[in-house]
Amino acid sequence: MPLIGRFLKQTTALSYRKNAKKTQGYKEQVKVLQYLLSKSKTTKFGLAHNFSGILNEDIVHAYQRAVPIMDYDSFYRKWLKYSILGEKDNTWRGRIKYYALSSGTTGSPSKRIPVTSEMIRSFQKSSIRQLSILHNLDLPQSFYSTSVLTVGGSTKLIYKETHVEGDLSGILKKHTSFIATPFTKPGARISGVKDWNKKLDLMVEKAPKWDIGIIAGIPSWCIMLLERIIERYKLDSIHDIWPNLYVYVHGGVFMDPYITRLNQLVNRELDLLDTYLASEGYFAYQEDPSNKGMKLLLNHGIFFEFVPFTTEHFDEHGTIKASASAYTIEQVQEGVDYALVISTNAGLWRYLIGDLVRFTNAEENELVISGRIRQFLSLCGEHLSLENINEALLHTSSYFNVDFPEFTIYADSEKQCHCWYLGTKQNIDDPEALITFLDNKLREANDDYNSARKYSLKAPEMKIILPSVFYSYMAKEKKLGSQNKMPRVLNKKQSKTWLDFINAS
């Protein structure tokens, strides 16, 4: 293993130097779009939108004029469902064999996202490129002979008549090189287990036999695993059993609320690296733990567009307007919330993914996820964003020295107020003071919220519950574990399901 460790260290060093070269940004994106259109010009989608003609024009503007922006539902109705039924040369050349079941948020039905061989190679290329970051972290030699533990979904795939579907992790695992297999945990048998609690138990039992250097997954589930290992073996910290654990690769949710809880489980701080990876593609990753921005991957088979999340482009329900304008990577500005639109080498075309992003460094193409299009509250014009909610709760948590690893919020139209459910194991001495402080932080952060609170929006209501209640709810919804996450902002349908569960508990 030391020989392998030295080899991996040299490989990451070479990859790091290669990737450190400045990218060409917009020029790379134009090349990506040219490739996508050329590859698909003879498909039904390409013929319907005259891809051949677009390739002979000002390609970006011609493409934007010819192809409308579509969300999943509209794209599914018009195009995707035929691909899923096995139609060949529909939105991508050939027949699409694999579909990733998108985890979505609790209460939302699974979406089937196409995964082509070209997309799989892009995932592999991005993963290898991300490994080059390790060189910059100046890790000890012993780290390079450890394993990566991925706390993800079941790798078992479902074979349908026309295609194969399952978690993205299962599709990618099927195409993982045998060379990488010895370095990845928990292994095929445990990875294939669908029952989340059983999978956790099996990982806890195997933990002493592993030497883990990197752990990857959504914070709530990774931390739950670490807590169970520490409790099972009566450890002071996870480093008592995994002394070479140096890196945590996370994504999917806002990390800051989990950091205090994570630091209680280690005897030295881990290097935290954020990733922007979805069933639709690998979009970006964090290169430096001290810099929160994630580097957008501009030459990995995805063409990116950005629609400002303003009333000019979206209505009050978060639905994009037909007149909305989309900007390219060379046109974006720092500090603006953009809805992300992608065209991919899996046959998604001007697809509105549902995320909001904000550039922290436009010159270096670095961004953060700032929210979700549908996850904002505007009962009476307060336009409260998920970022406002996260930041206010973070301030509240720090001020009262209370951790809230789980929470959710919804708007009650009858009471004309926001209703908070905060999950914590700690005692709250003065709940009224806490919700007042939280309310004031939101008023400071958002002028629309402050105005609404003055004239029409009543004071928020709050209930303190155990974090386990959220996990029980997710289990009931068959969304426990894996890459699933509790929605922070509940829509009307979700809030009814949530309240039915709470009232029945």
PABALUM-28678 format. One line per 4 residues: number of its first residue (from 1); their letters; for each residue x, y, z of C-alpha. Coordinates in nm, 2 decimals, decimal comma, padded with zeros to 4 digits. Layout:
<nodes>
NUM) A) X Y Z  ... $
</nodes>
This chain:
<nodes>
1) MPLI) 00,00 00,00 00,00  00,28 00,26 00,06  00,39 00,22 -00,30  00,03 00,28 -00,41 $
5) GRFL) 00,02 00,58 -00,18  00,33 00,73 -00,34  00,18 00,67 -00,68  -00,14 00,84 -00,59 $
9) KQTT) 00,04 01,14 -00,44  00,25 01,18 -00,76  -00,07 01,15 -00,97  -00,26 01,42 -00,78 $
13) ALSY) 00,05 01,65 -00,81  00,06 01,61 -01,18  -00,32 01,65 -01,21  -00,31 01,96 -00,99 $
17) RKNA) -00,04 02,13 -01,21  -00,24 02,05 -01,52  -00,57 02,19 -01,38  -00,40 02,49 -01,23 $
21) KKTQ) -00,37 02,64 -01,58  -00,62 02,92 -01,64  -00,93 02,82 -01,83  -01,06 03,00 -02,13 $
25) GYKE) -01,41 03,04 -01,98  -01,66 03,15 -02,25  -01,45 03,00 -02,54  -01,46 02,66 -02,37 $
29) QVKV) -01,84 02,69 -02,33  -01,89 02,77 -02,70  -01,69 02,46 -02,79  -01,91 02,26 -02,55 $
33) LQYL) -02,22 02,39 -02,72  -02,08 02,32 -03,06  -02,01 01,96 -02,96  -02,36 01,91 -02,81 $
37) LSKS) -02,54 02,04 -03,11  -02,32 01,85 -03,36  -02,37 01,53 -03,17  -02,75 01,58 -03,16 $
41) KTTK) -02,83 01,75 -03,49  -02,99 01,44 -03,64  -03,20 01,36 -03,33  -03,57 01,44 -03,33 $
45) FGLA) -03,50 01,73 -03,09  -03,21 01,85 -03,31  -03,42 01,84 -03,62  -03,72 02,01 -03,46 $
49) HNFS) -03,49 02,30 -03,34  -03,27 02,32 -03,65  -02,94 02,24 -03,48  -02,77 02,21 -03,82 $
53) GILN) -02,87 02,57 -03,91  -02,77 02,70 -03,56  -02,42 02,56 -03,61  -02,37 02,79 -03,91 $
57) EDIV) -02,49 03,11 -03,72  -02,39 03,30 -03,41  -02,42 02,97 -03,22  -02,51 03,09 -02,87 $
61) HAYQ) -02,77 03,35 -02,97  -02,92 03,13 -03,24  -02,95 02,84 -02,99  -03,12 03,07 -02,73 $
65) RAVP) -03,37 03,19 -02,99  -03,45 02,84 -03,11  -03,49 02,65 -02,79  -03,72 02,75 -02,50 $
69) IMDY) -03,62 02,71 -02,14  -03,81 02,42 -01,98  -03,84 02,28 -01,63  -03,86 01,90 -01,57 $
73) DSFY) -04,24 01,87 -01,61  -04,25 02,05 -01,95  -03,94 01,88 -02,08  -04,08 01,54 -01,97 $
77) RKWL) -04,42 01,59 -02,13  -04,28 01,71 -02,46  -03,96 01,50 -02,50  -03,82 01,30 -02,21 $
81) KYSI) -04,11 01,05 -02,17  -04,05 00,92 -02,52  -03,68 00,85 -02,44  -03,78 00,67 -02,12 $
85) LGEK) -04,02 00,45 -02,33  -03,72 00,35 -02,53  -03,74 00,58 -02,83  -03,41 00,60 -03,02 $
89) DNTW) -03,25 00,93 -03,13  -03,50 01,14 -02,94  -03,30 01,40 -02,74  -02,96 01,24 -02,77 $
93) RGRI) -02,81 01,01 -03,03  -02,89 00,64 -02,98  -03,10 00,49 -02,71  -03,05 00,61 -02,35 $
97) KYYA) -03,00 00,31 -02,13  -02,97 00,46 -01,78  -03,19 00,69 -01,58  -03,10 00,83 -01,24 $
101) LSSG) -03,39 00,86 -00,99  -03,35 01,20 -00,86  -03,39 01,21 -00,48  -03,57 01,55 -00,48 $
105) TTGS) -03,70 01,68 -00,15  -03,94 01,49 00,08  -04,29 01,49 -00,07  -04,18 01,53 -00,43 $
109) PSKR) -04,21 01,24 -00,67  -03,89 01,10 -00,82  -03,77 01,23 -01,15  -03,60 01,02 -01,41 $
113) IPVT) -03,29 01,20 -01,53  -03,11 01,06 -01,84  -02,75 00,93 -01,79  -02,56 00,86 -02,11 $
117) SEMI) -02,22 00,70 -02,16  -02,08 01,05 -02,24  -02,23 01,19 -01,91  -02,07 00,90 -01,72 $
121) RSFQ) -01,73 00,98 -01,87  -01,78 01,34 -01,77  -01,85 01,24 -01,41  -01,54 01,02 -01,41 $
125) KSSI) -01,33 01,31 -01,56  -01,47 01,55 -01,29  -01,40 01,31 -01,01  -01,04 01,26 -01,12 $
129) RQLS) -00,99 01,63 -01,15  -01,13 01,69 -00,81  -00,88 01,45 -00,66  -00,61 01,69 -00,77 $
133) ILHN) -00,72 01,92 -00,49  -00,56 01,68 -00,24  -00,22 01,79 -00,36  -00,29 02,14 -00,25 $
137) LDLP) -00,39 02,03 00,10  -00,04 01,91 00,19  -00,16 01,59 00,34  00,07 01,33 00,51 $
141) QSFY) 00,20 01,03 00,31  -00,02 00,79 00,52  -00,33 00,96 00,39  -00,26 00,84 00,03 $
145) STSV) -00,30 00,47 00,13  -00,65 00,51 00,29  -01,00 00,46 00,15  -01,28 00,69 00,06 $
149) LTVG) -01,61 00,62 00,24  -01,92 00,73 00,04  -02,23 00,76 00,25  -02,48 00,73 -00,04 $
153) GSTK) -02,78 00,56 -00,18  -02,84 00,20 -00,28  -02,63 00,09 -00,57  -02,88 -00,17 -00,67 $
157) LIYK) -03,04 -00,09 -01,01  -03,39 -00,17 -01,13  -03,41 -00,33 -01,47  -03,71 -00,21 -01,67 $
161) ETHV) -03,83 -00,32 -02,01  -03,67 -00,03 -02,19  -03,41 00,10 -01,95  -03,22 00,06 -01,62 $
165) EGDL) -03,29 00,30 -01,34  -03,18 00,37 -00,98  -02,97 00,61 -00,77  -02,70 00,79 -00,96 $
169) SGIL) -02,44 00,63 -00,73  -02,55 00,29 -00,85  -02,51 00,38 -01,21  -02,17 00,53 -01,16 $
173) KKHT) -02,06 00,23 -00,94  -02,14 00,00 -01,23  -01,90 00,19 -01,44  -01,62 00,23 -01,18 $
177) SFIA) -01,29 00,10 -01,27  -01,17 -00,21 -01,09  -00,85 -00,02 -01,01  -01,05 00,22 -00,79 $
181) TPFT) -01,26 -00,04 -00,62  -01,01 -00,13 -00,33  -01,00 00,24 -00,23  -01,38 00,28 -00,20 $
185) KPGA) -01,60 00,18 00,09  -01,84 00,05 00,21  -01,81 -00,21 -00,07  -02,07 -00,36 -00,30 $
189) RISG) -02,26 -00,57 -00,05  -02,33 -00,28 00,19  -02,38 -00,03 -00,09  -02,65 -00,24 -00,23 $
193) VKDW) -02,86 -00,24 00,09  -03,17 -00,02 00,05  -03,28 -00,01 00,42  -03,10 00,29 00,56 $
197) NKKL) -03,08 00,19 00,92  -02,95 -00,16 00,82  -02,69 00,00 00,60  -02,58 00,23 00,89 $
201) DLMV) -02,56 -00,07 01,12  -02,34 -00,26 00,87  -02,11 00,04 00,82  -02,07 00,07 01,20 $
205) EKAP) -01,98 -00,29 01,24  -01,72 -00,27 00,96  -01,57 00,06 01,08  -01,28 -00,08 01,28 $
209) KWDI) -01,16 -00,28 00,97  -01,14 00,03 00,75  -00,88 00,31 00,73  -01,08 00,60 00,60 $
213) GIIA) -00,91 00,92 00,48  -01,21 01,09 00,30  -01,57 01,07 00,39  -01,83 01,20 00,14 $
217) GIPS) -02,20 01,26 00,16  -02,48 01,48 00,29  -02,40 01,62 00,63  -02,69 01,49 00,83 $
221) WCIM) -02,63 01,13 00,73  -02,25 01,14 00,75  -02,26 01,29 01,10  -02,53 01,04 01,21 $
225) LLER) -02,29 00,76 01,10  -01,99 00,91 01,29  -02,20 00,95 01,60  -02,31 00,59 01,59 $
229) IIER) -01,95 00,47 01,55  -01,83 00,68 01,84  -02,12 00,55 02,06  -02,08 00,19 01,95 $
233) YKLD) -01,71 00,17 02,03  -01,71 00,42 02,32  -01,46 00,65 02,15  -01,36 01,01 02,24 $
237) SIHD) -01,35 01,10 01,87  -01,38 00,94 01,53  -01,00 00,98 01,50  -00,95 00,71 01,76 $
241) IWPN) -01,07 00,46 01,50  -00,98 00,65 01,17  -00,66 00,84 01,25  -00,60 00,93 00,89 $
245) LYVY) -00,94 01,10 00,83  -00,85 01,44 00,70  -01,11 01,54 00,44  -01,49 01,56 00,43 $
249) VHGG) -01,65 01,62 00,09  -02,00 01,74 00,13  -02,29 01,88 -00,07  -02,66 01,91 -00,11 $
253) VFMD) -02,74 02,13 00,18  -02,61 02,44 00,36  -02,31 02,31 00,57  -02,26 02,58 00,83 $
257) PYIT) -02,53 02,46 01,08  -02,36 02,12 01,10  -02,00 02,24 01,16  -02,03 02,27 01,54 $
261) RLNQ) -02,18 01,92 01,56  -01,91 01,78 01,33  -01,63 01,94 01,53  -01,76 01,76 01,85 $
265) LVNR) -01,68 01,43 01,68  -01,32 01,49 01,58  -00,99 01,57 01,76  -00,87 01,79 01,48 $
269) ELDL) -01,07 01,99 01,22  -01,13 01,83 00,89  -01,07 02,00 00,55  -01,42 02,06 00,43 $
273) LDTY) -01,47 02,06 00,05  -01,81 02,15 -00,11  -01,93 01,99 -00,43  -02,21 02,08 -00,67 $
277) LASE) -02,31 01,74 -00,80  -02,66 01,64 -00,91  -02,83 01,37 -01,11  -02,81 01,60 -01,40 $
281) GYFA) -02,43 01,65 -01,39  -02,12 01,74 -01,20  -02,12 02,12 -01,21  -01,86 02,25 -00,97 $
285) YQED) -01,64 02,18 -00,67  -01,45 02,38 -00,41  -01,07 02,39 -00,47  -00,97 02,56 -00,15 $
289) PSNK) -01,13 02,49 00,20  -01,06 02,86 00,29  -01,25 02,99 -00,01  -01,62 02,91 -00,01 $
293) GMKL) -01,67 02,95 -00,39  -01,69 02,64 -00,61  -01,51 02,63 -00,95  -01,76 02,58 -01,23 $
297) LLNH) -01,65 02,30 -01,47  -01,68 02,46 -01,81  -01,54 02,19 -02,04  -01,70 01,88 -01,90 $
301) GIFF) -02,00 01,84 -02,14  -02,24 02,09 -02,00  -02,33 02,43 -02,14  -02,44 02,67 -01,86 $
305) EFVP) -02,68 02,97 -01,87  -02,80 03,20 -01,59  -03,13 03,37 -01,55  -03,15 03,65 -01,29 $
309) FTTE) -03,39 03,56 -01,02  -03,60 03,88 -01,03  -03,96 03,97 -01,09  -03,86 04,06 -01,45 $
313) HFDE) -03,78 03,70 -01,52  -04,00 03,50 -01,27  -04,35 03,54 -01,14  -04,45 03,54 -00,77 $
317) HGTI) -04,47 03,15 -00,77  -04,12 03,11 -00,90  -04,23 03,02 -01,25  -04,01 03,15 -01,53 $
321) KASA) -04,16 03,40 -01,77  -04,16 03,34 -02,15  -03,97 03,67 -02,19  -03,69 03,58 -01,95 $
325) SAYT) -03,34 03,64 -02,06  -03,05 03,40 -02,00  -02,69 03,50 -01,97  -02,37 03,32 -02,05 $
329) IEQV) -02,06 03,27 -01,82  -01,90 03,59 -01,96  -02,20 03,80 -01,88  -02,26 03,71 -01,51 $
333) QEGV) -02,20 03,95 -01,23  -02,10 03,88 -00,87  -02,36 03,90 -00,59  -02,66 03,83 -00,82 $
337) DYAL) -02,89 03,53 -00,77  -02,92 03,33 -01,09  -03,15 03,04 -01,18  -02,92 02,78 -01,34 $
341) VIST) -03,01 02,65 -01,69  -02,81 02,36 -01,84  -02,77 02,18 -02,17  -02,59 01,84 -02,13 $
345) NAGL) -02,44 01,55 -02,30  -02,72 01,34 -02,17  -02,98 01,51 -02,39  -03,12 01,78 -02,15 $
349) WRYL) -03,17 02,11 -02,34  -03,20 02,45 -02,17  -03,32 02,26 -01,87  -03,41 02,47 -01,56 $
353) IGDL) -03,26 02,26 -01,28  -03,43 02,45 -01,00  -03,12 02,58 -00,81  -03,01 02,94 -00,75 $
357) VRFT) -02,64 03,02 -00,77  -02,44 03,33 -00,70  -02,10 03,41 -00,82  -01,84 03,50 -00,56 $
361) NAEE) -01,56 03,55 -00,82  -01,69 03,60 -01,17  -01,33 03,62 -01,32  -01,24 03,28 -01,17 $
365) NELV) -01,59 03,13 -01,24  -01,65 03,06 -00,87  -02,00 03,03 -00,73  -02,21 02,92 -00,43 $
369) ISGR) -02,55 02,76 -00,43  -02,78 03,04 -00,28  -03,11 02,86 -00,28  -03,39 02,69 -00,47 $
373) IRQF) -03,63 02,86 -00,71  -03,93 02,71 -00,53  -03,79 02,73 -00,17  -03,88 03,09 -00,08 $
377) LSLC) -04,17 03,24 00,11  -04,38 03,52 -00,02  -04,72 03,51 00,16  -04,77 03,88 00,13 $
381) GEHL) -04,47 04,01 -00,06  -04,19 03,94 00,19  -03,98 03,74 -00,07  -03,79 03,56 00,20 $
385) SLEN) -03,52 03,35 00,05  -03,36 03,03 00,17  -03,03 03,21 00,22  -03,21 03,47 00,44 $
389) INEA) -03,35 03,18 00,64  -03,02 02,99 00,68  -02,82 03,30 00,78  -03,08 03,42 01,03 $
393) LLHT) -03,10 03,08 01,19  -02,72 03,06 01,20  -02,70 03,39 01,39  -02,97 03,27 01,63 $
397) SSYF) -02,80 02,94 01,69  -02,47 03,12 01,77  -02,63 03,38 01,99  -02,83 03,13 02,20 $
401) NVDF) -02,56 02,86 02,18  -02,81 02,60 02,05  -02,76 02,38 01,74  -03,05 02,32 01,50 $
405) PEFT) -02,93 02,04 01,27  -03,28 02,01 01,12  -03,56 02,26 01,06  -03,84 02,34 00,83 $
409) IYAD) -04,07 02,64 00,77  -04,40 02,71 00,59  -04,64 03,00 00,54  -04,98 02,97 00,70 $
413) SEKQ) -05,23 03,16 00,49  -05,50 03,15 00,75  -05,29 03,28 01,03  -05,10 03,51 00,80 $
417) CHCW) -04,76 03,41 00,95  -04,47 03,18 00,91  -04,45 02,86 01,11  -04,11 02,73 01,22 $
421) YLGT) -04,02 02,38 01,33  -03,68 02,37 01,49  -03,50 02,04 01,57  -03,27 02,02 01,86 $
425) KQNI) -03,18 01,80 02,15  -03,09 02,10 02,37  -03,33 02,28 02,61  -03,45 02,62 02,51 $
429) DDPE) -03,48 02,83 02,83  -03,68 03,12 02,66  -03,85 03,01 02,33  -04,01 03,36 02,30 $
433) ALIT) -03,68 03,53 02,31  -03,54 03,30 02,05  -03,81 03,34 01,79  -03,81 03,72 01,85 $
437) FLDN) -03,44 03,73 01,79  -03,48 03,52 01,47  -03,76 03,74 01,35  -03,54 04,05 01,40 $
441) KLRE) -03,25 03,90 01,22  -03,48 03,83 00,92  -03,61 04,19 00,93  -03,25 04,31 00,93 $
445) ANDD) -03,16 04,09 00,63  -03,46 04,15 00,41  -03,63 04,49 00,36  -03,94 04,33 00,20 $
449) YNSA) -03,98 04,10 00,50  -03,94 04,39 00,74  -04,21 04,59 00,55  -04,45 04,29 00,55 $
453) RKYS) -04,40 04,25 00,92  -04,49 04,61 00,98  -04,82 04,60 00,79  -04,95 04,25 00,71 $
457) LKAP) -04,74 03,96 00,82  -04,80 03,85 01,18  -04,52 03,74 01,41  -04,38 03,39 01,33 $
461) EMKI) -04,48 03,09 01,53  -04,23 02,83 01,64  -04,23 02,47 01,78  -03,92 02,30 01,91 $
465) ILPS) -03,90 01,92 01,83  -03,63 01,65 01,84  -03,42 01,61 01,52  -03,54 01,24 01,52 $
469) VFYS) -03,89 01,36 01,44  -03,76 01,48 01,10  -03,60 01,15 01,03  -03,91 00,96 01,13 $
473) YMAK) -04,11 01,18 00,89  -03,86 01,11 00,61  -03,88 00,74 00,69  -04,26 00,75 00,66 $
477) EKKL) -04,22 00,92 00,32  -03,97 00,66 00,22  -03,70 00,92 00,19  -03,47 00,82 00,47 $
481) GSQN) -03,10 00,83 00,42  -02,91 00,82 00,09  -02,90 01,16 -00,08  -03,25 01,26 00,04 $
485) KMPR) -03,30 01,57 00,24  -03,57 01,74 00,43  -03,70 02,05 00,25  -03,63 02,36 00,44 $
489) VLNK) -03,93 02,55 00,30  -04,25 02,35 00,26  -04,50 02,43 -00,01  -04,88 02,40 00,05 $
493) KQSK) -04,89 02,03 -00,03  -04,58 01,94 00,17  -04,69 02,14 00,47  -05,02 01,95 00,48 $
497) TWLD) -04,84 01,62 00,48  -04,60 01,74 00,74  -04,88 01,86 00,97  -05,07 01,54 00,93 $
501) FINA) -04,76 01,35 01,04  -04,69 01,59 01,34  -05,05 01,58 01,46  -05,06 01,20 01,44 $
505) S) -04,73 01,16 01,63 $
</nodes>
